[in-house]
Amino acid sequence: MTKPGPKTLRDVRVNDVSREAEDIVSFELVDPDGGDLAPFAAGAHIDVHIDDGLVRQFSLCNDPDERHRYVIAVLKEPDGRGGSQALHDTVRSGDLLSVSEPRNYFPLAGDAAHHLLLAGGIGVTPMMAMVEALEVKGADYFLHYCARAPENTAFLDRLRPLVDAGRVALHHDGGDPRRGLDIDATLKNPEPGTHLYYCGPPGFMSAAASAVVHW
């Protein structure tokens, strides 16, 4: 597990802004002088300091072996506290942002025989770094990714080869969770040695937590 980094801030330059899905944009952040950034492990996040004193946490979703960049993905939430909207509406390529060093409270389990990942909506962001790390290790894993529709599904280009390889399943419910992944059934009989990771909106998190209460 990566230990929490100090509260020291550093400036990073926004090298690229890309549309990943409807209302989801990714930001590639690099050192302004072309140097390496602080290392991170899958599951880590950074604090991003935005104008007007806003500070928001975003998971790093690129390959943890990369040292030249951080990538975060942000869902625009008009009814949120303003951080996501500010990033979407005001941040452009070439801008400077202040960020913390990576901290990790959601690490991969080193001793798991099988890794089962459940992502709901923007909760897929930490899972993307996990998938990269698990692929490098040749670890046994499977990712269920739940979203409203294909247009709301981020990182499709990165995920399609893994869908084809049988390591990722996409679930589209059209806005009705009853038409999506059956979390209770999925988690009912885990393989021995399975470690579960789940991230998503509150209802999704509650359903996953309830389904594993007797694991």
C-alpha positions, 0 to 999 in steps of 0.5 A: 500500500502506498503511504499517504504523501505529504501535503506538499503541493506541486504544479502540473500542466494540463497536457490534454483534455479528452472526452471519454463519455457523455459528461465525462472528461479526462485530464492528462497532467504532466510536470511543466518542466518535463520531469517525472511525477511522484510514483503511485500504485493502483487505487491511488488518488490526488487532491486537485486544487481548483480556483476559489479554494475548492479541493477535490479528490480524483482517482488516478486512472492511468498505468501506475508504471507511468511516471511522466503523467497522471490521468484523472477523469471527471464526471460533470455534476451540475448538482454537485459542490462545484468542483467538477463543473469548474474543471469541465468549464474552465480548465483547458490544455496548457493550464496549470493546476496544483495537486497533492502527491498521490495517496492510496486508501484503496490498494490491490490485495497482494495475496488475492487468488482472484480479483473481482472488480465492480464499478458503477458509473464514474467509479470505474476510474480507480479500476482502470489503474487496477486493471493495468496493474493486474494485466502486468502481473498476469493476475486473475481478475474480472471487472463488471462495469455498470453504466446507464448506456454505451454513451455513458461508458468511459474508456471504451477504447481501452476496455474493448480488448479486455471485453473481447478477452473475457476479462471485462463485462459491460452492463447497461441498465438504461437508468433502471438498476433492476435491468443491470447487473444483479449484484446479489447473484454476482457476489453470492458464491465467491471463488476461494481467495477472492478479493472484492473491490467496488466503487460507484454511487451511494446506492451501488456501494450500499448494494455491494456492501449488503451482498458481502455481509456474510462473506 
